[in-house]
């Protein structure tokens, strides 16, 4: 009887018969080497597996050990190999943290040929977020170094994709499902065109034209048309002016794609003042509120950004100044532009921490109740139309009597802001009283919780981190529905006549018969007269 074994020294097979006494030790060594070398995919060799099986048999000592050898071998293999899946429930999929990590991987990709770039090529509008985060951290405000660095890298991606003159991190607004990271940019108005807005306006104009030209064909008596003319809508301010001076981009997480927000309209700002809605993180989500909001969550977000910016964006006094043309303007409210003061060398801490708060000024235009920064006269359209009747003249006279809305001019000290129930609208503090020579001053808005600004020397910045809600002294209550219209006044022309009595009906019937008889007699007389004339 002969068998074959794999030699430990190679794959060559050699016959093995009855070994002699001298070759027994050599064959034993070769056989043991083969058993030790035969391993499975998980690294277990045959020698260890047989040793485990024999150990299990000696420990348990079953009566039918010969029949259970295969089962014991199978159990030992299953215990040594981890299961691919749980038999009770499936292995959970990747959580949100792993998915977000995959999305943020491109943030840490190194740029190619960075050593060849010169100083001019490296100049960009990207702000130094970590420096700003350091000063905000001194005041107890901020998002953390890790999150700030990811925001910085995400802003770099935005700068690489577009051509912007200025860019800054506006802040973060919390949502119930996702948050919003907001970037504020400024660039040329000519290059800042939005095809979606143009298409939307064209679609609205087409709908209006179709509605005006509707006529029902084949109708002999057309329905009366209403002569009521609704008040003209307040026009929006063009991009690059007023509330639309800056363009805003948002994303839900640093590393995800930036989405450009549309321009805001006066109606959206006015309606945003009447409702209070928590953001969800979905820009296309409809807003269910009363009064009904004219737009989705992205429009409401843009309106809240405009309101917060107009109220809480402040800078040290003297940082900006009006140009010569603006100074010559007689009306302070007409000042719309300013420029940086080259002679500004920083404000002292004593001025920034003044109790009267005259060391800080607003550098964003005030939003009027109309929803614009520059008042629009509703009577402008009436002047262009011809006066057809006296009613139009009276309406025109009423519109001319409307007083224009006015607000505080640009660069007004924040100390002049309206108080909130005997509480100032702003609170000024110093970051450290222990080392004041290296401390920075910061102010906190009490009207919009989450809005802060810091200043140290020539370095200053604003940030907002909150839910996007204005502080209210009372609980929120929605607007009440309008009162029902008055009933139409009763008059004889629409009054219902009383039913006549039987006697009155008999008299009326007799009068009608008498009138008919008299008419027939007159006709007969006329016929007789005509016959006589013919003869």
C-alpha positions as CSV (number, residue, x, y, z in Angstrom):
1,X,0.0,0.0,0.0
2,X,1.4,3.3,-1.0
3,X,0.3,6.9,-0.3
4,X,1.5,10.3,-1.5
5,X,2.2,13.3,0.7
6,X,3.3,16.8,-0.2
7,X,6.8,17.4,0.9
8,X,7.5,20.4,3.1
9,X,10.3,21.4,0.8
10,X,8.2,21.7,-2.5
11,X,5.2,20.6,-4.4
12,X,6.9,17.5,-5.8
13,X,5.0,14.3,-4.8
14,X,6.9,11.2,-3.9
15,X,5.7,7.7,-3.1
16,X,5.9,6.5,0.5
17,X,6.0,2.8,1.3
18,X,6.7,1.0,4.5
19,X,9.5,3.1,6.0
20,X,12.6,1.6,7.3
21,X,13.9,2.3,10.8
22,X,16.3,5.0,9.6
23,X,13.8,6.8,7.5
24,X,11.0,6.8,10.1
25,X,12.1,10.0,11.8
26,X,12.5,11.8,8.5
27,X,9.0,10.8,7.4
28,X,7.6,11.9,10.7
29,X,9.2,15.3,10.4
30,X,8.0,15.7,6.8
31,X,4.4,14.7,7.8
32,X,4.4,17.2,10.7
33,X,5.7,19.9,8.5
34,X,3.0,19.3,6.0
35,X,0.3,19.4,8.7
36,X,1.7,22.7,10.0
37,X,2.0,24.2,6.6
38,X,-1.6,23.4,5.5
39,X,-3.5,26.6,6.5
40,X,-7.0,28.0,5.6
41,X,-7.9,31.5,4.5
42,X,-8.2,32.7,8.1
43,X,-4.7,31.5,9.0
44,X,-5.6,28.3,11.0
45,X,-3.4,25.3,10.2
46,X,-4.4,21.7,10.2
47,X,-2.2,20.8,13.2
48,X,-3.9,23.3,15.5
49,X,-7.3,22.3,14.3
50,X,-6.7,18.6,15.1
51,X,-5.2,19.5,18.4
52,X,-8.4,21.5,19.3
53,X,-10.6,18.6,18.2
54,X,-8.7,16.1,20.3
55,X,-8.7,18.4,23.3
56,X,-12.5,18.8,23.0
57,X,-12.9,15.0,22.8
58,X,-10.8,14.5,25.9
59,X,-12.6,17.2,27.9
60,X,-16.1,16.1,27.0
61,X,-15.4,12.4,26.6
62,X,-18.6,11.5,24.7
63,X,-19.6,7.8,24.3
64,X,-20.0,8.1,20.5
65,X,-16.9,10.1,19.9
66,X,-16.3,8.6,16.5
67,X,-19.6,9.8,15.2
68,X,-19.2,13.3,16.7
69,X,-15.8,14.1,15.3
70,X,-17.2,15.8,12.2
71,X,-19.7,17.9,14.4
72,X,-16.9,18.9,16.8
73,X,-14.7,20.0,13.9
74,X,-17.5,22.0,12.4
75,X,-18.3,23.7,15.7
76,X,-14.7,24.7,16.3
77,X,-14.4,26.2,12.8
78,X,-17.6,28.2,13.4
79,X,-16.4,29.5,16.7
80,X,-13.0,30.6,15.3
81,X,-14.6,32.3,12.2
82,X,-16.6,35.6,13.0
83,X,-20.1,35.6,11.4
84,X,-20.6,37.7,8.3
85,X,-24.0,38.9,9.6
86,X,-26.1,38.7,12.7
87,X,-28.8,36.1,12.6
88,X,-31.2,38.2,14.7
89,X,-31.0,41.5,12.7
90,X,-29.2,42.9,9.7
91,X,-26.0,44.9,10.2
92,X,-26.9,48.6,10.3
93,X,-26.0,50.7,7.3
94,X,-23.5,53.6,7.5
95,X,-24.6,56.3,9.9
96,X,-24.7,60.0,9.1
97,X,-21.2,60.7,10.5
98,X,-19.6,58.3,8.0
99,X,-21.6,59.7,5.1
100,X,-20.7,63.2,6.1
101,X,-17.0,62.2,6.4
102,X,-17.1,60.9,2.8
103,X,-18.7,64.2,1.6
104,X,-16.0,66.2,3.4
105,X,-13.1,64.2,2.0
106,X,-12.6,66.6,-1.0
107,X,-12.0,69.5,1.5
108,X,-8.6,68.0,2.4
109,X,-7.4,67.3,-1.1
110,X,-4.1,69.0,-1.7
111,X,-3.9,71.5,-4.5
112,X,-1.5,70.7,-7.4
113,X,1.6,72.9,-8.0
114,X,1.2,75.1,-4.9
115,X,4.9,75.7,-4.8
116,X,4.9,77.4,-8.2
117,X,2.2,80.0,-7.2
118,X,3.5,83.5,-6.5
119,X,2.1,86.0,-4.0
120,X,-0.2,87.6,-6.5
121,X,-1.7,84.3,-7.5
122,X,-2.3,83.4,-3.9
123,X,-4.3,86.7,-3.2
124,X,-8.0,86.0,-2.9
125,X,-11.1,87.3,-1.1
126,X,-11.0,84.3,1.3
127,X,-11.0,85.7,4.9
128,X,-8.9,84.4,7.7
129,X,-11.6,82.4,9.5
130,X,-9.2,81.0,12.1
131,X,-8.1,84.5,13.2
132,X,-11.7,85.6,13.5
133,X,-12.6,82.5,15.4
134,X,-9.7,83.2,17.8
135,X,-11.1,86.6,18.7
136,X,-14.7,85.3,18.9
137,X,-13.4,82.5,21.2
138,X,-11.9,85.1,23.5
139,X,-15.4,86.5,23.9
140,X,-16.9,83.1,24.5
141,X,-18.5,82.9,21.1
142,X,-17.7,80.5,18.2
143,X,-18.2,77.2,16.6
144,X,-15.0,75.4,17.7
145,X,-11.6,75.1,15.9
146,X,-12.5,71.9,14.1
147,X,-15.7,73.2,12.7
148,X,-14.2,76.6,11.9
149,X,-11.4,75.0,9.9
150,X,-13.9,72.9,7.9
151,X,-15.9,76.1,7.2
152,X,-12.7,77.8,6.0
153,X,-11.9,74.9,3.6
154,X,-15.5,75.0,2.4
155,X,-15.3,78.8,1.7
156,X,-12.1,78.1,-0.2
157,X,-14.1,75.8,-2.5
158,X,-16.7,78.5,-3.1
159,X,-13.9,81.0,-3.9
160,X,-12.3,78.7,-6.4
161,X,-15.6,78.2,-8.3
162,X,-16.6,81.8,-8.6
163,X,-15.1,85.3,-9.0
164,X,-16.0,87.4,-6.0
165,X,-14.7,90.8,-4.9
166,X,-15.4,90.2,-1.3
167,X,-16.4,87.2,0.8
168,X,-17.2,86.7,4.5
169,X,-18.7,84.0,6.7
170,X,-22.1,85.4,7.7
171,X,-23.0,82.9,10.3
172,X,-24.9,79.7,11.1
173,X,-28.7,79.3,11.6
174,X,-29.9,76.2,13.4
175,X,-32.7,74.0,11.9
176,X,-34.8,71.2,13.2
177,X,-33.3,68.6,10.8
178,X,-30.2,70.4,9.3
179,X,-28.4,73.6,9.8
180,X,-27.5,76.4,7.4
181,X,-24.0,77.8,7.0
182,X,-24.2,81.1,5.2
183,X,-21.6,83.0,3.2
184,X,-22.0,86.6,2.1
185,X,-20.3,87.6,-1.2
186,X,-20.1,90.7,-3.3
187,X,-19.2,90.8,-6.9
188,X,-20.0,92.7,-10.1
189,X,-23.8,93.1,-10.8
190,X,-23.2,92.5,-14.5
191,X,-21.7,89.1,-13.9
192,X,-24.4,88.3,-11.3
193,X,-27.2,87.1,-13.4
194,X,-29.7,84.4,-12.3
195,X,-31.5,82.6,-15.1
196,X,-34.1,81.2,-12.7
197,X,-35.2,84.6,-11.6
198,X,-35.5,85.8,-15.2
199,X,-37.5,82.8,-16.2
200,X,-39.8,83.2,-13.1
201,X,-40.5,86.8,-13.9
202,X,-41.2,86.0,-17.5
203,X,-43.6,83.2,-16.5
204,X,-45.5,85.6,-14.2
205,X,-45.8,88.2,-16.9
206,X,-47.1,85.6,-19.4
207,X,-49.7,84.5,-16.9
208,X,-50.9,88.0,-16.4
209,X,-51.2,88.6,-20.1
210,X,-53.2,85.4,-20.6
211,X,-55.5,86.3,-17.7
212,X,-56.2,89.8,-19.2
213,X,-57.1,88.4,-22.6
214,X,-59.5,85.8,-21.5
215,X,-62.9,86.0,-23.3
216,X,-65.7,83.5,-23.5
217,X,-66.5,82.7,-27.1
218,X,-70.2,82.4,-28.2
219,X,-71.5,84.3,-25.2
220,X,-74.1,86.9,-26.2
221,X,-74.3,88.6,-22.8
222,X,-70.8,88.7,-21.3
223,X,-70.4,88.8,-17.6
224,X,-69.7,92.3,-16.1
225,X,-66.1,93.0,-15.5
226,X,-64.9,94.3,-12.2
227,X,-63.6,97.8,-12.2
228,X,-61.6,97.3,-9.0
229,X,-57.9,97.9,-9.4
230,X,-55.7,96.2,-6.7
231,X,-52.9,98.4,-5.3
232,X,-49.7,98.0,-7.2
233,X,-47.1,95.8,-5.6
234,X,-44.1,97.4,-4.1
235,X,-41.2,96.8,-6.6
236,X,-38.2,94.9,-5.4
237,X,-34.7,96.5,-5.2
238,X,-32.3,95.3,-7.9
239,X,-29.4,93.1,-7.1
240,X,-26.5,95.1,-5.8
241,X,-28.7,97.7,-4.2
242,X,-30.6,98.0,-0.9
243,X,-31.5,94.8,0.7
244,X,-30.1,92.9,-2.3
245,X,-26.7,94.6,-2.1
246,X,-25.0,91.3,-1.3
247,X,-25.5,87.7,-2.5
248,X,-25.7,84.8,-0.2
249,X,-24.8,81.2,-0.5
250,X,-25.8,78.4,1.9
251,X,-25.0,74.8,2.6
252,X,-26.1,72.3,5.2
253,X,-22.6,71.0,6.1
254,X,-19.1,72.2,5.3
255,X,-18.1,70.2,2.2
256,X,-21.5,70.0,0.6
257,X,-22.4,72.1,-2.4
258,X,-23.2,75.8,-1.9
259,X,-26.6,76.9,-3.1
260,X,-27.3,80.5,-4.2
261,X,-30.2,82.2,-2.6
262,X,-32.6,84.3,-4.7
263,X,-33.1,88.0,-4.2
264,X,-35.6,89.1,-1.6
265,X,-38.8,91.1,-2.3
266,X,-40.5,93.7,-0.1
267,X,-43.6,91.4,0.3
268,X,-41.4,88.6,1.6
269,X,-39.8,90.9,4.2
270,X,-43.1,92.3,5.3
271,X,-44.7,88.8,5.7
272,X,-41.6,87.5,7.5
273,X,-42.3,90.2,10.2
274,X,-45.7,88.7,10.9
275,X,-44.8,85.0,11.3
276,X,-42.3,82.9,13.3
277,X,-41.2,79.7,11.7
278,X,-38.4,77.3,12.7
279,X,-36.1,76.4,9.9
280,X,-35.9,72.7,8.8
281,X,-32.8,72.7,6.6
282,X,-34.8,72.0,3.4
283,X,-34.7,75.1,1.1
284,X,-37.6,73.9,-1.0
285,X,-40.0,73.2,1.9
286,X,-43.3,75.0,1.9
287,X,-44.1,77.3,4.8
288,X,-47.4,76.7,6.4
289,X,-48.4,79.9,8.2
290,X,-50.9,82.6,8.5
291,X,-50.7,85.0,6.7
292,X,-49.6,82.7,3.9
293,X,-45.9,83.3,3.1
294,X,-45.1,84.2,-0.6
295,X,-42.4,81.6,-1.2
296,X,-40.6,78.6,0.2
297,X,-38.0,78.3,3.0
298,X,-35.2,79.7,0.9
299,X,-37.2,82.9,0.5
300,X,-37.9,83.1,4.2
301,X,-34.3,82.4,5.0
302,X,-33.2,85.2,2.6
303,X,-35.7,87.6,4.3
304,X,-34.4,86.8,7.8
305,X,-30.8,87.3,6.6
306,X,-31.7,90.8,5.4
307,X,-33.5,91.7,8.6
308,X,-30.7,90.4,10.8
309,X,-28.0,92.1,8.7
310,X,-29.8,95.5,8.7
311,X,-30.2,95.4,12.5
312,X,-27.0,93.8,13.8
313,X,-24.2,94.5,11.4
314,X,-22.1,97.1,13.2
315,X,-18.5,98.3,13.0
316,X,-16.2,100.6,15.1
317,X,-16.9,104.3,14.7
318,X,-14.5,105.8,12.2
319,X,-13.9,102.7,10.2
320,X,-16.1,103.9,7.4
321,X,-16.8,107.4,6.1
322,X,-19.0,109.0,3.4
323,X,-17.5,110.1,0.1
324,X,-17.4,113.7,-0.9
325,X,-20.5,113.2,-3.1
326,X,-22.4,111.6,-0.2
327,X,-21.4,114.4,2.1
328,X,-22.8,117.0,-0.3
329,X,-26.1,115.3,-0.3
330,X,-28.7,117.4,1.7
331,X,-30.8,114.5,2.8
332,X,-29.1,112.1,5.2
333,X,-31.5,109.3,4.3
334,X,-30.3,109.5,0.7
335,X,-26.8,108.3,1.6
336,X,-26.4,104.8,0.4
337,X,-22.7,104.3,-0.1
338,X,-19.6,104.7,2.1
339,X,-15.9,103.9,1.8
340,X,-13.2,102.7,4.2
341,X,-11.4,105.4,6.1
342,X,-7.7,105.1,5.3
343,X,-6.8,107.2,8.3
344,X,-8.5,104.8,10.8
345,X,-5.9,103.2,13.1
346,X,-8.3,101.4,15.4
347,X,-10.6,102.3,18.2
348,X,-9.6,102.4,21.8
349,X,-11.2,99.9,24.2
350,X,-12.6,102.8,26.3
351,X,-14.6,104.1,23.3
352,X,-15.8,100.6,22.3
353,X,-17.0,99.9,25.9
354,X,-18.6,103.3,26.4
355,X,-21.9,103.1,28.2
356,X,-23.6,105.3,25.7
357,X,-22.5,102.8,22.9
358,X,-21.3,105.6,20.6
359,X,-18.2,103.6,19.7
360,X,-20.2,101.3,17.3
361,X,-22.2,102.3,14.3
362,X,-24.6,100.6,11.8
363,X,-23.0,100.2,8.4
364,X,-26.1,98.5,6.7
365,X,-29.1,100.4,5.6
366,X,-32.3,100.4,7.7
367,X,-35.2,98.4,6.2
368,X,-38.4,100.6,6.1
369,X,-41.8,99.2,7.0
370,X,-42.4,99.0,3.2
371,X,-39.8,96.3,2.9
372,X,-37.2,98.5,1.1
373,X,-34.3,100.6,2.2
374,X,-35.3,103.4,-0.2
375,X,-39.0,104.5,0.0
376,X,-41.1,104.0,-3.1
377,X,-44.0,106.4,-3.7
378,X,-47.2,104.5,-4.6
379,X,-48.4,107.5,-6.5
380,X,-45.7,107.3,-9.2
381,X,-47.9,105.0,-11.3
382,X,-50.9,107.3,-10.9
383,X,-49.0,110.2,-12.3
384,X,-48.2,108.3,-15.5
385,X,-51.9,107.4,-16.2
386,X,-54.4,109.8,-17.5
387,X,-57.2,110.9,-15.3
388,X,-60.5,109.6,-16.6
389,X,-63.0,110.6,-13.9
390,X,-63.2,112.4,-10.6
391,X,-62.8,109.2,-8.6
392,X,-59.3,108.7,-10.0
393,X,-58.4,112.3,-9.2
394,X,-59.5,111.8,-5.6
395,X,-57.5,108.6,-5.3
396,X,-54.5,110.3,-6.7
397,X,-54.9,113.2,-4.2
398,X,-55.0,110.6,-1.3
399,X,-51.8,108.9,-2.5
400,X,-50.0,112.2,-2.8
401,X,-50.8,112.9,0.8
402,X,-48.9,109.8,2.0
403,X,-45.9,110.7,4.0
404,X,-42.7,109.0,2.9
405,X,-41.2,106.5,5.3
406,X,-37.9,107.4,6.9
407,X,-35.4,105.5,9.0
408,X,-32.1,106.2,10.7
409,X,-29.3,107.1,8.3
410,X,-26.2,105.1,7.7
411,X,-23.3,105.1,10.3
412,X,-25.7,105.9,13.2
413,X,-24.4,104.9,16.6
414,X,-26.0,101.8,18.1
415,X,-26.7,103.8,21.3
416,X,-29.6,105.4,19.4
417,X,-31.4,102.1,18.9
418,X,-34.8,101.7,20.5
419,X,-34.8,100.0,23.9
420,X,-36.5,96.8,24.7
421,X,-38.7,97.4,27.8
422,X,-36.1,99.6,29.5
423,X,-33.3,97.3,28.3
424,X,-30.7,98.6,25.9
425,X,-30.6,96.9,22.5
426,X,-26.9,96.2,22.8
427,X,-24.6,95.0,25.6
428,X,-20.9,95.8,25.4
429,X,-18.2,93.8,27.3
430,X,-14.5,93.1,27.4
431,X,-13.1,89.7,26.7
432,X,-10.8,89.7,29.8
433,X,-10.5,91.9,32.8
434,X,-7.3,90.1,33.9
435,X,-5.2,91.0,30.9
436,X,-7.0,94.1,29.4
437,X,-4.0,95.1,27.3
438,X,-4.5,92.0,25.1
439,X,-8.3,91.9,25.4
440,X,-10.8,92.7,22.7
441,X,-14.2,94.4,23.0
442,X,-17.4,92.8,21.8
443,X,-21.1,93.7,21.7
444,X,-24.1,91.4,21.8
445,X,-27.5,92.2,20.3
446,X,-30.4,91.8,22.7
447,X,-32.9,92.2,19.9
448,X,-31.6,89.4,17.8
449,X,-30.1,86.8,20.2
450,X,-27.0,85.2,18.6
451,X,-25.7,88.3,16.9
452,X,-22.2,89.4,18.0
453,X,-19.4,91.7,16.9
454,X,-15.8,92.1,18.1
455,X,-13.1,94.7,17.6
456,X,-9.5,94.9,18.5
457,X,-7.3,97.5,16.8
458,X,-8.1,97.5,13.1
459,X,-9.5,93.9,13.2
460,X,-13.3,93.6,13.6
461,X,-16.1,91.2,12.4
462,X,-19.7,90.3,12.8
463,X,-21.3,86.9,13.2
464,X,-24.7,85.4,13.9
465,X,-25.2,81.9,15.4
466,X,-28.9,81.3,16.4
467,X,-32.3,80.2,15.2
468,X,-33.1,83.3,13.2
469,X,-35.8,84.6,15.5
470,X,-36.2,88.0,16.9
471,X,-36.6,88.6,20.6
472,X,-40.2,89.1,21.7
473,X,-41.4,90.4,25.0
474,X,-44.6,88.5,24.8
475,X,-45.6,85.1,23.5
476,X,-46.1,84.8,19.8
477,X,-49.6,84.9,18.5
478,X,-50.5,84.7,14.8
479,X,-52.3,87.5,13.0
480,X,-56.1,87.4,13.3
481,X,-58.1,86.9,10.1
482,X,-59.7,90.0,8.6
483,X,-63.1,91.1,9.7
484,X,-66.0,90.0,7.5
485,X,-67.3,92.5,4.9
486,X,-70.3,94.6,5.8
487,X,-73.7,93.5,4.5
488,X,-75.1,95.3,1.5
489,X,-77.5,98.1,2.6
490,X,-81.1,97.4,1.9
491,X,-83.0,99.9,-0.4
492,X,-86.2,100.1,-2.4
493,X,-84.4,99.1,-5.6
494,X,-83.6,95.6,-4.1
495,X,-86.4,95.3,-1.6
496,X,-89.0,92.5,-2.2
497,X,-92.6,93.8,-2.8
498,X,-95.4,92.4,-0.6
499,X,-98.0,90.1,-2.2
500,X,-101.2,91.9,-3.1
501,X,-104.6,91.0,-1.6
502,X,-107.4,89.3,-3.6
503,X,-109.3,92.6,-3.9
504,X,-106.2,94.4,-5.2
505,X,-105.6,91.6,-7.7
506,X,-109.3,91.9,-8.9
507,X,-109.0,95.7,-9.4
508,X,-105.7,95.3,-11.2
509,X,-107.2,92.6,-13.5
510,X,-110.2,94.8,-14.2
511,X,-108.0,97.8,-15.0
512,X,-106.0,95.6,-17.4
513,X,-109.1,94.4,-19.2
514,X,-110.5,97.9,-19.5
515,X,-107.3,99.1,-21.0
516,X,-107.3,96.3,-23.5
517,X,-110.9,97.1,-24.5
518,X,-110.1,100.7,-24.9
519,X,-107.2,99.8,-27.1
520,X,-109.3,97.6,-29.3
521,X,-111.9,100.3,-29.8
522,X,-109.3,102.8,-30.8
523,X,-107.9,100.4,-33.4
524,X,-111.4,99.9,-34.8
525,X,-112.0,103.6,-35.1
526,X,-108.7,104.1,-36.8
527,X,-109.5,101.4,-39.4
528,X,-112.9,103.0,-40.1
529,X,-111.3,106.4,-40.6
530,X,-108.7,104.9,-43.0
531,X,-111.4,103.3,-45.1
532,X,-113.4,106.6,-45.4
533,X,-110.3,108.4,-46.5
534,X,-109.6,105.8,-49.2
535,X,-113.1,106.2,-50.6
